[in-house]
């Protein structure tokens, strides 16, 4: 057999968060593939815990973990492609330093962007120490702000408000404004009711059915900042109300981050910058590239749970294609006809709102579930023996139960 025929197929996974890290781990099993994980950051972060870190920076010690040995800390900027009978094929992944990584398959798991400090940029170099300093600086700003305005009443806005009042109580004036008629508009109505009830009891002012028309200079494109001259920012709503706040957090959603695809195959991107994929997560127009997680143009909710399922699906399909078998569409490839709707929204440490399909409930039990998820995800990222396998089993059980419970 020739050296070319005997070499391992090379998989380059771009992005080291939930989907990317899991895809790399699954594809390494069995040793049939050479797998290279590429990330501009030198660490994995439990991003759902970023808001806790903002109010309690010491939490970064457990929620930031170094990437596994062999990870390439670099920014992927594009692909080297070739025309084949099956379509455009990526031959290598281009890195910002000018080097290339040979690839037989590519998994794009570049995630999404969100306002800093809630999320570190996925395409810029960042060490664990840099991230900790960024969070500490943001914490100091927040600690010194007598009033806070949160623009957006989704998961991030609700959890941020809860973390702030959980630590500082009513000593800080906290306001949420949302254009929707309720909080948590992407979850069942009861979830928004429970969250609003909890926040209102803690002194949070909630403005529904209105939006910011004039940001008054507070939205700079950088980290939320205190007004340089002191005092409060003055913002105007569409409804005509003037709002004053020392610190303003825009929590109005993220955007897909797909730089390598953007620079090499713009036709593969949708209107929001998402990567267009087929039912198996194969990128449109690129035969051997798959996209998963937040960057993929799928209609499902973007959560750590669905990112894990995406990664499972792609790892299965890459193995199947390499073995000459037919790839399967998602989510059937994960053994289910539909992905269960599972979400837990923290209301500081001791309370939360949980959704499992149509079931919605609040209180300390969902908070315990959130703690368990966080603990297991961190151990899965560390690849802790036994606990990693246990978490795999828990997720598989959720998929199974979600197929018929509370539908």
N, C-alpha and C positions, 0 to 999 in steps of 0.2 A: 504494500500500500504506500502511496506517495505521502510525503510530509503534509501536503495540502489536504489530502484526503483523511489523514489521521488526526489532524489538529482539532482541538475543541472549537465549536462555534462560539464566537465572542458576542456577549450581550453587554451593551452599554446602557446603564440606567442613569438618566439625568434627573437629579432631584432626590434628596435624601430624607424627605419627611415620611408621612405614614405610608402612602402608596409606593413610593420609590424604595424605601428601606425594606418593606415587606416583599415586594417583587424581587429585589436582589437576593433576599434571604431564601425565598422559595426556589429561585432558579439555581442557587448554589447547591441545593440539596441533591445528593447523588453524584455530584462532580462531573456531570456531562457537559456543562457549559462553563466557559470562562466568563466571569461576571465582574464588571467594573462599575462601581458606584461613583458618580461625579456630582459634586455639590460645591457651590461657591462658598457656602458656610462650612465651618469645621465642626459642626455639631447638629444634633437632632434636638428639636424642641417640642414639648407637649404644648402645642399652640392653644388648645382650649384652656390651659392654665395660665396664659399670659396675663390675664386680668388680675388673677390672684398675685402674681409677681409684681404687678404695678402697685399694689397696696402693701404687699409683704415681700420685699425683694429677696429675702432669705429663701423663698420657695424656689428660686432658680437653681439652688444646689441639687434638687432632685428632678426638676423639670427640664433641665438642659443636660444632655448626655453627648459625649464625644462620638463621632462616627466610628464605625468598625475599622480595624487595621486594613490598609489597602485602598481606602477611599481616596479618590483623586480630588483634592481641594482646588477646584478651578471653575471658571465660568464657561459653559458651553455656549457657543455663539452661532453655530450653524452646522450644516451637513455637507459632506462631499457625496454627490449622487452620480449615478450612472444609469443609462437607458438599458433596459433588458426587455425580453419578450413579455415578461409578466408586468412590466411597468417600471416607473422610477424606483431605483433601489439605492438606499443609503449604504455607502462603502465605509465611511468613517464619520466620526463626530469631531467638528472643529472646536478647538479651545481658544480662549482669548489670547493666550501666550503664543499662538501660532502653531502649536503642535496638534496632531490628530490622533484619535483613538480608533483603531480599526473596529468595525462592527458588522456582524452578520444580522443582528437584531438590535433595535433601539427601543427602550421604554422611556417615553417622556412623562415625567412626574414632577413637573416644574411648579405645580401648585398655583397659587394666586397671590396677588399683591393686596395689601391692606395698609391703612394709615399707620405709620410708626407712632408710638413704640409697640402697638398691639401685635405687629408682625414684623419680623426682620425681612429685608429685601431678599428675594430668592436668587437674584442674579448678581449680587455684589458680595465681594469677599467680606467675611465677618467671622471673628473668632468668638469663643465662648466668653472671653474677658471683655471683648468689645460689646457683646450683647448685654452682659451684666452691667456694664457702665451705662449703656443706653437706658436700661430699665431703671437703674438707680437715679439717673438724672431726671427721668420722667416721674419717678416717685417723689423726688424732692420738690418738683414743680407742683405736683398734686397736693402734697402735704402742706404747702404754703398758700394754696389757693382757698380763699374763703367761700367761693361759689363756683359751681361747675354746671355747664350746659352740655347735655349729651344729645346730639342730633341723630335721631334714629331709634326706633323702638323695637328692633329685632333682637335676636339672641345676644349679640355683642353689647348693644345699648342697655338692655335689661341687666345683663350680668355685670357690666361696668358700674351701673348705678348701685346695684346690690353690694358689690365689693366696697364701694366708697362709703355707703352708709353703714355697712357692717363694721368697718374699722373706725370711722369718725362719727357715726351717729348723726344727730341733728346739728352738730357743730359746723357742718358745711351745708350750704344751700345747694341742693341738687335738683336739676330740672331735666326732664326728657321731653323732647318734642318729636312728633311723628306725623306724617301726612295721612296715616291710616286711621281708621276708626277704633283701633284697639292695638294693644301691644302684641308682640309675637304673631304677626299676621300670617306667617307661613305655617303655623301650627293650628290645631283645632281651637275654636273660640274659648273653651274653658281654660286653656293654658294662659291666654292673655288675661283673663279675669283673675286667675290665681296670682299671677305675677303682679298685676296692678294692685290687688288687695294688699299684698305683702309690702310693696314699695310705698304705697300710700301711708300705711301704718308707720313706716320708718321715716316719714316726712318728705318723701320725694314728690315734687310737683310734676304732674303728667299733663302735657298738652297734646290733645288728639286733633286730627283733621286740620293740621296747619303745618307749614314748612318755612324754612329760612329763605327769605327773599334777598336780604342784604347781610353778608357776613361781617361787615364792619371792620375788615382787615384781619379778622381772626383766623381765616383759612388761608394759610400761606403755602401749602404744599409740603411743608416740613412737619416736624413733630409739633403737637399742640404746645403752645407757649404762653407764658404770662405776658401781659402787655408791657412792652419795654418801658413805657413811661409810668407804669403802675396803674392802679385802678382797675376798672372792668372794661371788657369789650362791650360794645353796644351793637346788637344785632336786631334786624327788623324782620318780622314774619310777614307772610303774604296776607294774613288776616289783619295786619296793622298794629300788632303788639310789639313793643320794644322790650327786648330782653337784655339783661346785664349779667355778665359772668366773667370771673377772673380767668377761667380756663374753659376752652371749648373743644369737645371731642367729636369729630365727624365720624359717626358709626353708620355709614350709609352703604355698606357693602363693599366687596372687593372686586377685583378684575382678574381674569385668567392671565397667568404669566407663561408665555410660550415663545420666548426669544429665539431658540434654535429653529423652530418651525417658521417663525415670522420672517427670519432672514434668509431661509433657504427655500421655502415653499409657501408663499403668501396665499396661494389659492387654497391651502389647507386650513385656513383660518376663517372663522365666522365673524359676524359683525361686531361682537364684543371682544374679539381677540381669542376666543376659545378655539381649540383644535377640533376640526370636524373629523368625526370617527364613525365607523360603521358599527354594526351590532356586536362585533368581536373586539372593539376598541382599536381596530386598525385605522391608521390615519389615512384619510382620503388622498389619493395620489402618490402615496409612498408605501411600497409593497411590504417592507420589513420594519415599519415603525408603528408602535402602538402608543397611545396616550391614555393616561389614567388620572383619576383624582380631580382636583379643582380645575386643571387646565383643559380637561376633556369636555367637549361640547355635548354633554348628556343632560337630560332634564331632571335627574334625581337630585335630592338634597345633597349638598357637599358636606359630608361629615367624615370623621375619622373612621367610622364604621363602614360607610360606603367606599371610602378610599381603600380599606383593607380588602373588601370584596372585589373591587376593581383589580387590585394587584393579584389576588388569587385567580381571577379569570384570565388575566393576561399571561401569568406564569403557566397556567394550564394550556393556553392556546399556543404559546411559543413552543412548548414541548411537543404539542400535537403536530404543529406544522413541521417542526424539525424531523419528526418521525414519519412524516408523510401521511398523517391523519387529518381529518377534517376539523377545522376549528369550530367552536360552538359559540352561539350568541349569548350575551349576558342578559339576564341573570341565570339562564338555564344551565350555563356552564358551572354555576355554583350550587346546582341542585335545587333550584326553586323557580317558580313561575313569576314571582314578584319579590322585590326587595322590601322588607318590612320597614315601616316608618318608626324609627327609634330616635328619640332625642331627650336629653336631660339638660335643663337650664338651671344653673346654680343661682341660688338666692343667698349669697355668702356661704358660710360653712355648714350651717345646721338646717338649711331648708333648700328645696329645689322643686322644680316642676318637671314631671316626666311624661313623655308620650310613648306608648307602645301601640302602634296602629291607631285605633279609635279610642283606646283607653288613655285618659289623662288624669293624673292625680298629683298632689303636692304634699310637702311636708318633709319630715326627717328621713323617711325611707328613700325617696329619690335622691336626697343628699348622700346617703350611704351608698347608693348605686353609683353616683357620680364619683365618689371617692374610690370605689372598687375599680371602676373603669380606668380612672387615672393611674392607679397603682399598677394595674395589669398592663396597661399600654406602655408605661415606663419600663416595666420588666421585660416586655416583649421587645422594646427597642434595644435594651441591654442584652437581649437574648439569654436571659437567666434560665438555666435548665429547669425543667418541670413547669415553672410558671409560664414560660412561653407556650408550651404545649397545652397547658390548661386554658390559656387565653384563646388559643385556636379553637379548642373544644367549646368554649363559651360562645364564641362568635358563630360557630356552626349550629349550636343549639338555638341561638337567637334567630338564625335564618329559618330553621325548621319550625320553631314555634310561631314565628311571624307569618308563616304561610297559612295559618288557620285561626290563631287566637286574636280576638277583638277586631276582626275584620269588618 
